[in-house]
Amino acid sequence: MKLLWINFYLAYRNFIRQKHRSTFPIITISTGVAALILANGFINWILLDFRESTIKSQLGHLQIVYPKYHELGKSDPYNFLLPNIIPIELKIAKDLQQIKSITPRISFNGLISFNELTLSFIGDGISLEELTTFGDFPPITAGTNLSIDDPFGIIIGEGLARNLGVNIGDQVILVANTVSQGINAIEVTIRGLFSTVTKSYDDVALRLPIETTRKLLRTKGSHLWVILLNDTTQTDLVLTNLLKIPTLEKFEILPWYRLADFYNKTVNLFTRQMQGIWIIIALIILLSIFNSMTRNVRERVSEIGTAMALGIKRKNIMSQFLFEGLILGCIGSFIGIILGLFLAKIISSIGISMPPPPGTTHGYTAEIYVTKNIVFESILLAIGTALVASIYPAWKASHMLIVDALRHNR
Protein backbone atom coordinates (compact mmCIF):
# COMPACT_ATOMS: atom_id res chain seq x y z
CA MET A 1 0.00 0.00 0.00
CA LYS A 2 2.87 2.39 0.79
CA LEU A 3 4.39 1.74 -2.64
CA LEU A 4 1.07 2.36 -4.34
CA TRP A 5 0.73 5.63 -2.49
CA ILE A 6 4.22 6.70 -3.57
CA ASN A 7 3.42 5.85 -7.19
CA PHE A 8 0.17 7.79 -6.94
CA TYR A 9 2.00 10.80 -5.44
CA LEU A 10 4.60 10.74 -8.23
CA ALA A 11 1.82 10.52 -10.81
CA TYR A 12 0.12 13.51 -9.20
CA ARG A 13 3.38 15.50 -9.28
CA ASN A 14 3.84 14.65 -12.96
CA PHE A 15 0.26 15.74 -13.61
CA ILE A 16 0.85 19.09 -11.88
CA ARG A 17 4.13 19.52 -13.73
CA GLN A 18 2.45 19.02 -17.13
CA LYS A 19 -0.59 21.27 -16.74
CA HIS A 20 -0.73 22.38 -20.37
CA ARG A 21 -0.56 18.81 -21.64
CA SER A 22 -3.39 17.73 -19.30
CA THR A 23 -5.75 20.61 -20.12
CA PHE A 24 -7.14 19.24 -23.37
CA PRO A 25 -8.05 15.72 -22.09
CA ILE A 26 -9.63 17.23 -18.97
CA ILE A 27 -11.75 19.54 -21.13
CA THR A 28 -12.73 16.59 -23.30
CA ILE A 29 -13.68 14.42 -20.34
CA SER A 30 -15.61 17.15 -18.52
CA THR A 31 -17.49 18.11 -21.68
CA GLY A 32 -18.34 14.46 -22.37
CA VAL A 33 -19.55 13.87 -18.81
CA ALA A 34 -21.67 17.03 -18.86
CA ALA A 35 -23.18 16.06 -22.22
CA LEU A 36 -23.92 12.57 -20.90
CA ILE A 37 -25.63 13.96 -17.79
CA LEU A 38 -27.76 16.35 -19.84
CA ALA A 39 -28.75 13.72 -22.42
CA ASN A 40 -29.52 11.11 -19.77
CA GLY A 41 -31.43 13.64 -17.67
CA PHE A 42 -33.48 14.78 -20.66
CA ILE A 43 -34.44 11.23 -21.64
CA ASN A 44 -35.09 10.38 -17.99
CA TRP A 45 -37.51 13.29 -17.62
CA ILE A 46 -39.36 12.37 -20.81
CA LEU A 47 -39.80 8.74 -19.72
CA LEU A 48 -40.83 9.75 -16.20
CA ASP A 49 -43.43 12.21 -17.49
CA PHE A 50 -44.63 9.68 -20.07
CA ARG A 51 -44.89 6.98 -17.40
CA GLU A 52 -46.95 9.09 -15.01
CA SER A 53 -49.20 10.35 -17.81
CA THR A 54 -49.83 6.81 -19.03
CA ILE A 55 -50.65 5.62 -15.51
CA LYS A 56 -52.95 8.48 -14.55
CA SER A 57 -54.70 9.02 -17.87
CA GLN A 58 -55.34 5.38 -18.78
CA LEU A 59 -54.10 2.46 -16.72
CA GLY A 60 -53.66 3.21 -13.04
CA HIS A 61 -50.82 1.47 -11.19
CA LEU A 62 -52.58 -1.88 -10.83
CA GLN A 63 -55.66 -3.44 -12.39
CA ILE A 64 -57.69 -6.29 -10.89
CA VAL A 65 -59.66 -8.26 -13.47
CA TYR A 66 -60.84 -11.77 -14.13
CA PRO A 67 -58.17 -13.95 -15.80
CA LYS A 68 -57.78 -13.41 -19.57
CA TYR A 69 -59.96 -10.29 -19.56
CA HIS A 70 -57.38 -8.30 -21.52
CA GLU A 71 -57.08 -11.10 -24.11
CA LEU A 72 -60.77 -11.99 -24.53
CA GLY A 73 -62.72 -9.22 -22.81
CA LYS A 74 -63.03 -6.95 -25.84
CA SER A 75 -64.89 -9.60 -27.83
CA ASP A 76 -66.92 -10.97 -24.90
CA PRO A 77 -66.96 -8.26 -22.20
CA TYR A 78 -70.00 -9.37 -20.21
CA ASN A 79 -68.50 -12.71 -19.24
CA PHE A 80 -65.79 -10.85 -17.32
CA LEU A 81 -67.90 -8.57 -15.13
CA LEU A 82 -66.59 -8.23 -11.59
CA PRO A 83 -68.87 -8.13 -8.55
CA ASN A 84 -70.54 -4.83 -7.82
CA ILE A 85 -68.99 -4.66 -4.34
CA ILE A 86 -65.23 -4.40 -3.88
CA PRO A 87 -64.00 -7.19 -1.50
CA ILE A 88 -63.48 -6.16 2.10
CA GLU A 89 -59.83 -7.29 1.90
CA LEU A 90 -59.19 -4.66 -0.76
CA LYS A 91 -60.87 -2.00 1.33
CA ILE A 92 -58.61 -2.97 4.24
CA ALA A 93 -55.58 -2.85 1.93
CA LYS A 94 -56.66 0.64 0.88
CA ASP A 95 -55.90 1.82 4.40
CA LEU A 96 -52.22 1.13 3.76
CA GLN A 97 -50.11 4.20 3.07
CA GLN A 98 -49.09 3.03 -0.42
CA ILE A 99 -52.64 2.89 -1.87
CA LYS A 100 -54.38 6.15 -2.75
CA SER A 101 -57.62 4.80 -4.23
CA ILE A 102 -59.37 1.67 -5.51
CA THR A 103 -62.09 2.49 -8.02
CA PRO A 104 -64.30 0.44 -10.37
CA ARG A 105 -64.27 1.01 -14.09
CA ILE A 106 -66.31 -0.33 -16.98
CA SER A 107 -64.73 -0.59 -20.42
CA PHE A 108 -67.05 -1.05 -23.37
CA ASN A 109 -67.45 -0.15 -27.03
CA GLY A 110 -70.32 1.05 -29.14
CA LEU A 111 -71.41 3.66 -31.65
CA ILE A 112 -71.64 7.42 -31.27
CA SER A 113 -73.92 9.42 -33.56
CA PHE A 114 -74.12 13.11 -34.36
CA ASN A 115 -76.42 14.36 -37.12
CA GLU A 116 -75.82 12.04 -40.08
CA LEU A 117 -72.46 10.67 -38.94
CA THR A 118 -71.90 7.55 -36.83
CA LEU A 119 -68.52 6.30 -35.56
CA SER A 120 -67.35 3.51 -33.29
CA PHE A 121 -65.82 4.33 -29.91
CA ILE A 122 -64.11 2.80 -26.91
CA GLY A 123 -65.70 4.02 -23.69
CA ASP A 124 -64.74 4.01 -20.03
CA GLY A 125 -67.30 4.41 -17.28
CA ILE A 126 -65.44 5.87 -14.33
CA SER A 127 -66.41 6.66 -10.76
CA LEU A 128 -66.40 10.14 -9.29
CA GLU A 129 -63.76 8.99 -6.80
CA GLU A 130 -61.44 8.33 -9.73
CA LEU A 131 -62.05 11.87 -10.94
CA THR A 132 -60.83 13.32 -7.65
CA THR A 133 -57.88 10.98 -7.01
CA PHE A 134 -56.46 10.91 -10.55
CA GLY A 135 -56.37 14.70 -10.69
CA ASP A 136 -56.18 16.45 -14.06
CA PHE A 137 -55.77 13.24 -16.03
CA PRO A 138 -56.50 12.91 -18.81
CA PRO A 139 -55.74 16.60 -19.43
CA ILE A 140 -58.84 18.53 -20.45
CA THR A 141 -57.96 20.71 -23.45
CA ALA A 142 -61.40 22.32 -23.89
CA GLY A 143 -64.50 22.57 -21.73
CA THR A 144 -64.73 20.93 -18.31
CA ASN A 145 -64.33 17.48 -16.81
CA LEU A 146 -67.07 15.10 -15.72
CA SER A 147 -69.25 16.27 -12.82
CA ILE A 148 -71.57 14.66 -10.27
CA ASP A 149 -74.11 17.37 -11.09
CA ASP A 150 -74.25 16.32 -14.74
CA PRO A 151 -74.68 12.51 -14.97
CA PHE A 152 -75.31 12.69 -18.71
CA GLY A 153 -72.28 14.80 -19.49
CA ILE A 154 -69.32 13.08 -21.16
CA ILE A 155 -65.79 13.93 -22.26
CA ILE A 156 -64.31 12.65 -25.52
CA GLY A 157 -60.88 12.51 -27.12
CA GLU A 158 -59.86 15.37 -29.38
CA GLY A 159 -59.41 13.04 -32.34
CA LEU A 160 -62.88 11.53 -31.93
CA ALA A 161 -64.44 15.00 -31.61
CA ARG A 162 -62.65 16.16 -34.75
CA ASN A 163 -63.68 13.09 -36.75
CA LEU A 164 -67.26 13.39 -35.56
CA GLY A 165 -67.42 17.15 -36.07
CA VAL A 166 -68.67 17.97 -32.57
CA ASN A 167 -67.77 20.59 -29.99
CA ILE A 168 -68.54 21.52 -26.39
CA GLY A 169 -72.28 21.50 -25.63
CA ASP A 170 -73.30 19.29 -28.57
CA GLN A 171 -75.66 16.41 -27.88
CA VAL A 172 -74.78 12.97 -29.22
CA ILE A 173 -76.32 9.51 -29.08
CA LEU A 174 -74.44 6.53 -27.59
CA VAL A 175 -75.50 3.07 -28.71
CA ALA A 176 -74.18 -0.13 -27.10
CA ASN A 177 -75.05 -3.78 -26.56
CA THR A 178 -76.47 -4.58 -23.13
CA VAL A 179 -75.70 -7.53 -20.88
CA SER A 180 -78.79 -9.33 -22.19
CA GLN A 181 -77.49 -8.90 -25.76
CA GLY A 182 -80.04 -6.22 -26.51
CA ILE A 183 -79.36 -2.73 -27.78
CA ASN A 184 -79.71 0.42 -25.70
CA ALA A 185 -79.10 4.08 -26.42
CA ILE A 186 -78.81 7.27 -24.39
CA GLU A 187 -78.50 10.93 -25.26
CA VAL A 188 -75.56 12.69 -23.66
CA THR A 189 -73.93 16.12 -23.82
CA ILE A 190 -70.25 16.77 -24.50
CA ARG A 191 -68.76 18.62 -21.54
CA GLY A 192 -65.10 18.59 -22.57
CA LEU A 193 -62.34 17.33 -24.82
CA PHE A 194 -59.25 15.53 -23.56
CA SER A 195 -55.85 14.59 -24.93
CA THR A 196 -53.56 11.83 -23.69
CA VAL A 197 -50.04 10.77 -24.67
CA THR A 198 -51.45 8.36 -27.27
CA LYS A 199 -53.14 9.90 -30.30
CA SER A 200 -54.61 6.57 -31.43
CA TYR A 201 -56.46 6.37 -28.11
CA ASP A 202 -57.77 9.93 -28.39
CA ASP A 203 -59.18 9.14 -31.84
CA VAL A 204 -61.67 6.60 -30.45
CA ALA A 205 -62.03 7.24 -26.70
CA LEU A 206 -64.70 8.78 -24.54
CA ARG A 207 -65.51 8.78 -20.83
CA LEU A 208 -68.72 9.09 -18.85
CA PRO A 209 -69.86 8.53 -15.25
CA ILE A 210 -69.98 4.89 -14.26
CA GLU A 211 -73.62 5.03 -13.12
CA THR A 212 -74.67 6.34 -16.52
CA THR A 213 -72.61 3.59 -18.14
CA ARG A 214 -74.40 0.97 -16.05
CA LYS A 215 -77.75 2.34 -17.15
CA LEU A 216 -76.64 2.15 -20.78
CA LEU A 217 -75.34 -1.40 -20.44
CA ARG A 218 -78.01 -2.43 -17.91
CA THR A 219 -75.57 -3.93 -15.48
CA LYS A 220 -74.41 -3.34 -11.89
CA GLY A 221 -70.92 -4.76 -12.21
CA SER A 222 -67.61 -3.48 -13.53
CA HIS A 223 -64.79 -4.86 -15.64
CA LEU A 224 -61.84 -3.85 -13.54
CA TRP A 225 -60.83 -2.32 -10.26
CA VAL A 226 -58.19 0.33 -10.82
CA ILE A 227 -55.67 0.92 -8.04
CA LEU A 228 -53.81 4.22 -7.83
CA LEU A 229 -50.74 4.42 -5.57
CA ASN A 230 -49.05 7.35 -3.90
CA ASP A 231 -45.69 6.31 -5.36
CA THR A 232 -45.11 4.46 -8.62
CA THR A 233 -41.94 2.84 -7.24
CA GLN A 234 -44.11 0.93 -4.74
CA THR A 235 -45.99 -0.92 -7.53
CA ASP A 236 -44.19 -4.24 -7.16
CA LEU A 237 -44.38 -4.15 -3.35
CA VAL A 238 -48.14 -3.56 -3.34
CA LEU A 239 -48.59 -6.19 -6.06
CA THR A 240 -46.74 -8.76 -3.93
CA ASN A 241 -48.87 -7.93 -0.88
CA LEU A 242 -52.14 -8.20 -2.84
CA LEU A 243 -51.14 -11.56 -4.32
CA LYS A 244 -50.92 -12.92 -0.76
CA ILE A 245 -54.62 -12.22 -0.09
CA PRO A 246 -56.47 -15.58 -0.45
CA THR A 247 -59.79 -14.11 -1.63
CA LEU A 248 -58.06 -12.43 -4.57
CA GLU A 249 -56.62 -15.65 -5.97
CA LYS A 250 -59.48 -16.01 -8.45
CA PHE A 251 -58.63 -12.59 -9.92
CA GLU A 252 -55.71 -11.47 -12.05
CA ILE A 253 -53.72 -8.51 -10.74
CA LEU A 254 -51.75 -6.73 -13.44
CA PRO A 255 -49.18 -3.94 -12.94
CA TRP A 256 -49.23 -0.98 -15.27
CA TYR A 257 -46.01 -1.90 -17.07
CA ARG A 258 -47.54 -5.13 -18.38
CA LEU A 259 -50.32 -3.14 -20.02
CA ALA A 260 -48.36 -0.13 -21.31
CA ASP A 261 -47.17 -1.51 -24.65
CA PHE A 262 -46.53 1.87 -26.27
CA TYR A 263 -44.58 3.08 -23.22
CA ASN A 264 -42.42 -0.07 -23.19
CA LYS A 265 -41.58 0.33 -26.88
CA THR A 266 -40.67 3.97 -26.28
CA VAL A 267 -38.36 2.99 -23.42
CA ASN A 268 -36.62 0.41 -25.62
CA LEU A 269 -36.15 2.99 -28.37
CA PHE A 270 -34.68 5.62 -26.06
CA THR A 271 -32.49 3.05 -24.34
CA ARG A 272 -30.88 2.09 -27.65
CA GLN A 273 -30.36 5.75 -28.48
CA MET A 274 -28.67 6.38 -25.14
CA GLN A 275 -26.41 3.37 -25.64
CA GLY A 276 -25.28 4.94 -28.89
CA ILE A 277 -24.53 8.24 -27.11
CA TRP A 278 -22.58 6.35 -24.42
CA ILE A 279 -20.45 4.63 -27.05
CA ILE A 280 -19.71 7.90 -28.88
CA ILE A 281 -18.71 9.75 -25.70
CA ALA A 282 -16.62 6.79 -24.49
CA LEU A 283 -14.73 6.73 -27.80
CA ILE A 284 -14.08 10.48 -27.63
CA ILE A 285 -12.68 10.18 -24.09
CA LEU A 286 -10.71 7.06 -25.03
CA LEU A 287 -9.02 8.69 -28.01
CA SER A 288 -8.32 11.91 -26.10
CA ILE A 289 -6.67 10.15 -23.15
CA PHE A 290 -4.81 7.74 -25.41
CA ASN A 291 -3.41 10.60 -27.48
CA SER A 292 -2.41 12.60 -24.40
CA MET A 293 -0.76 9.66 -22.62
CA THR A 294 1.08 8.53 -25.75
CA ARG A 295 2.51 12.03 -26.24
CA ASN A 296 3.35 12.10 -22.54
CA VAL A 297 5.34 8.86 -22.82
CA ARG A 298 7.14 10.03 -25.96
CA GLU A 299 8.24 13.30 -24.32
CA ARG A 300 9.45 11.59 -21.16
CA VAL A 301 11.52 8.77 -22.64
CA SER A 302 14.80 9.96 -21.04
CA GLU A 303 13.08 10.46 -17.70
CA ILE A 304 11.64 6.94 -17.83
CA GLY A 305 15.05 5.51 -18.75
CA THR A 306 16.72 7.33 -15.86
CA ALA A 307 14.10 6.07 -13.40
CA MET A 308 14.59 2.47 -14.51
CA ALA A 309 18.40 2.89 -14.38
CA LEU A 310 18.04 3.98 -10.75
CA GLY A 311 16.23 0.76 -9.94
CA ILE A 312 12.56 1.66 -10.34
CA LYS A 313 10.75 -1.51 -11.37
CA ARG A 314 8.81 -1.69 -14.61
CA LYS A 315 5.53 -2.38 -12.81
CA ASN A 316 5.99 0.84 -10.81
CA ILE A 317 6.57 2.80 -14.01
CA MET A 318 3.41 1.31 -15.43
CA SER A 319 1.37 2.05 -12.29
CA GLN A 320 2.50 5.69 -12.33
CA PHE A 321 1.14 6.20 -15.84
CA LEU A 322 -2.07 4.37 -14.95
CA PHE A 323 -2.48 6.66 -11.96
CA GLU A 324 -2.00 9.66 -14.24
CA GLY A 325 -4.86 8.40 -16.40
CA LEU A 326 -6.94 7.85 -13.25
CA ILE A 327 -6.26 11.42 -12.10
CA LEU A 328 -7.28 12.79 -15.48
CA GLY A 329 -10.51 10.77 -15.34
CA CYS A 330 -11.35 11.84 -11.77
CA ILE A 331 -10.67 15.55 -12.29
CA GLY A 332 -12.43 15.62 -15.66
CA SER A 333 -15.49 13.77 -14.33
CA PHE A 334 -15.69 16.04 -11.26
CA ILE A 335 -15.65 19.18 -13.42
CA GLY A 336 -18.12 17.54 -15.82
CA ILE A 337 -20.55 16.74 -13.01
CA ILE A 338 -20.47 20.32 -11.68
CA LEU A 339 -20.94 21.67 -15.20
CA GLY A 340 -23.70 19.17 -16.05
CA LEU A 341 -25.69 19.81 -12.85
CA PHE A 342 -25.36 23.58 -13.28
CA LEU A 343 -26.57 23.46 -16.90
CA ALA A 344 -29.36 21.03 -15.97
CA LYS A 345 -30.68 23.44 -13.36
CA ILE A 346 -30.51 26.41 -15.73
CA ILE A 347 -32.18 24.54 -18.61
CA SER A 348 -34.92 23.13 -16.35
CA SER A 349 -35.74 26.59 -15.01
CA ILE A 350 -36.13 27.88 -18.56
CA GLY A 351 -37.74 24.75 -20.03
CA ILE A 352 -37.25 23.05 -23.39
CA SER A 353 -40.09 23.66 -25.81
CA MET A 354 -40.71 20.38 -27.63
CA PRO A 355 -42.87 19.67 -30.70
CA PRO A 356 -45.51 16.93 -30.56
CA PRO A 357 -43.79 13.52 -30.54
CA PRO A 358 -44.92 10.76 -32.94
CA GLY A 359 -48.40 9.54 -32.07
CA THR A 360 -49.44 12.70 -30.20
CA THR A 361 -51.00 16.04 -31.09
CA HIS A 362 -49.60 18.45 -28.48
CA GLY A 363 -46.14 19.70 -27.73
CA TYR A 364 -44.77 20.03 -24.22
CA THR A 365 -42.12 21.77 -22.16
CA ALA A 366 -39.38 19.37 -21.12
CA GLU A 367 -36.84 19.57 -18.29
CA ILE A 368 -33.64 17.83 -17.21
CA TYR A 369 -34.13 15.31 -14.40
CA VAL A 370 -30.79 14.10 -13.05
CA THR A 371 -30.67 11.19 -10.60
CA LYS A 372 -27.86 9.73 -8.50
CA ASN A 373 -27.63 6.76 -10.88
CA ILE A 374 -27.04 9.07 -13.84
CA VAL A 375 -24.23 10.85 -12.00
CA PHE A 376 -22.67 7.58 -10.84
CA GLU A 377 -22.82 6.01 -14.30
CA SER A 378 -21.25 9.11 -15.86
CA ILE A 379 -18.38 9.05 -13.35
CA LEU A 380 -17.88 5.33 -13.93
CA LEU A 381 -17.77 5.79 -17.70
CA ALA A 382 -15.24 8.65 -17.52
CA ILE A 383 -12.88 7.00 -15.05
CA GLY A 384 -13.17 3.54 -16.60
CA THR A 385 -12.53 4.86 -20.11
CA ALA A 386 -9.56 6.94 -18.91
CA LEU A 387 -7.99 3.87 -17.28
CA VAL A 388 -8.53 1.71 -20.36
CA ALA A 389 -7.00 4.40 -22.57
CA SER A 390 -3.92 4.55 -20.30
CA ILE A 391 -3.13 0.84 -20.39
CA TYR A 392 -1.21 0.70 -23.67
CA PRO A 393 0.85 3.90 -23.15
CA ALA A 394 1.68 2.73 -19.61
CA TRP A 395 2.68 -0.70 -20.87
CA LYS A 396 4.81 0.87 -23.60
CA ALA A 397 6.57 3.13 -21.08
CA SER A 398 7.34 0.24 -18.73
CA HIS A 399 8.80 -1.97 -21.49
CA MET A 400 11.37 0.44 -22.87
CA LEU A 401 14.99 -0.68 -23.13
CA ILE A 402 16.97 1.28 -20.55
CA VAL A 403 19.97 1.91 -22.87
CA ASP A 404 17.80 3.21 -25.72
CA ALA A 405 15.77 5.36 -23.35
CA LEU A 406 18.88 6.98 -21.78
CA ARG A 407 20.39 8.02 -25.13
CA HIS A 408 17.05 9.05 -26.65
CA ASN A 409 17.82 12.79 -26.71
CA ARG A 410 21.55 12.48 -27.48
Residue, then its C-alpha position, 0 to 999 in steps of 0.5 A: m500500500k505504501l508503494l502504491w501511495i508513492n506511485f500515486y503521489l509521483a503521478y500527481r506531481n507529474f500531472i501538476r508539472q504538465k498542466h498544459r498537456s493535461t488541459f485538453p483531455i480534462i476539457t474533453i472528459s468534462t465536456g463528455v460527462a456534462a453532455l452525458i448527464l444532460a442527455n440522460g437527464f433529458i431522456n429520464w424526464i421524458l420517460l418519467d413524465f410519459r410513465e406518469s401520464t400513461i398511468k394516470s390518464q389510462l391504466g392506473h398502477l394496478q388493475i384487478v380483473y378476471p383472468k384473460y380479460h385483456e385477451l378476450g374481454k373486448s370480444d366478450p366483455y360481459n363474461f368478465l364482469l366483476p362483482n358490484i362490491i369491492p372485496i373487504e380485503l381490498k378496502i382494508a388494503k386501501d388503508l395502507q399508506q401506499i394505496k391512494s384509491i381503488t375504483p371500479r371502471i367499466s370498459f365497453n365499445g359502441l357507436i356514437s352518432f351526431n347528425e348524419l355521422t356515426l362512428s365507433f368508440i371505446g368508452d370508459g365508465i369511471s367513478l367520481e372517486e377516480l375523478t378526484t384521485f387521478g387529478d387532471f388526467p386525462p388533461i382537459t384541453a377544452g371545456t370541463n371534466l365530468s361532474i356529479d351534477d351532470p350525470f349525462g355529461i361526457i368527455i371525448g378525445e380530441g381526435l374523436a371530436r374532430n372526426l365526428g365534427v362535434n364541440i362543447g355543448d353538442q348532444v350525441i347519441l351513444v348506442a351499445n349492446t347490453v348484458s342481455q345482448g339487446i341494444n340500448a341508447i342514451e342521449v348525452t352532452i359533450r362537456g369537454l375534450f381531452s388529450t392523452v399521450t397516445k393519439s390513437y387512443d384519443d381518436v376513439a375514446l370517450r368517458l362518462p360517469i360509471e352510473t350512466t354507463r351501467k344504465l346504458l349497459r343495464t348492469k351493476g358490475s364493472h370490468l376492472w378495479v383500478i388501483l392508484l398508488n401514492d408512489t409508482t416505485q411501490t408498484d411491485l411491493v403492493l402487487t406482492n402484498l395483494l397476491k398474498i390475499p387468499t380471496l383475490e386468488k381467483f382474480e388477475i392482478l396486473p401492474w401498469y407496465r404489463l399493459a403499457d405496450f406503447y410506453n415499453k416500446t418507447v423505453n426500448l427505443f430511447t435506451r438504444q439511443m442512449q447506448g449509442i450516445w454512451i459509445i460515442i462519448a466513451l470513444i471520444i474520451l478514449l481517443s483523447i486520453f490515449n493521445s495525451m498519454t502517448r505524447n506524454v510517454r514520448e516526451r518523457v523517454s529519457e526520464i523513464g530511462t533514468a528512473m529504470a536505471l536507478g532501480i525503479k521496477r517496470k511495474n511501478i513505471m506502469s502504475q504511475f502512468l495508470f495513476e495519471g490516467l486515473i487522475l485525469g478521469c477523476i478531475g475531468s469527471f468532477i468538473g463535468i458533473i459540476l458543469g452538467l448539474f449547473l446546466a441542468k438546473i438552468i435549462s430546467s428553469i427555462g424549459i425546453s419547448m418540444p414539438p408533438p412527438p410521434g403519435t401525439t398532437h400536443g407539444y410540451t415543455a421538457e426539463i432535465y431530471v438528473t438522478k444519482n444513478i445518472v451521475f454515478e454512471s457518468i463518473l464510472l464511464a469517464i474513469g473507466t474509459a480513462l484507465v482503459a486508454s492509459i493501459y497501452p501507453a503505460w505498458k509501452a513506457s514500462h517496457m522500454l529498453i533502458v539503454d535506448a531510453l537513456r540516449h534518446n535525446r543524445 
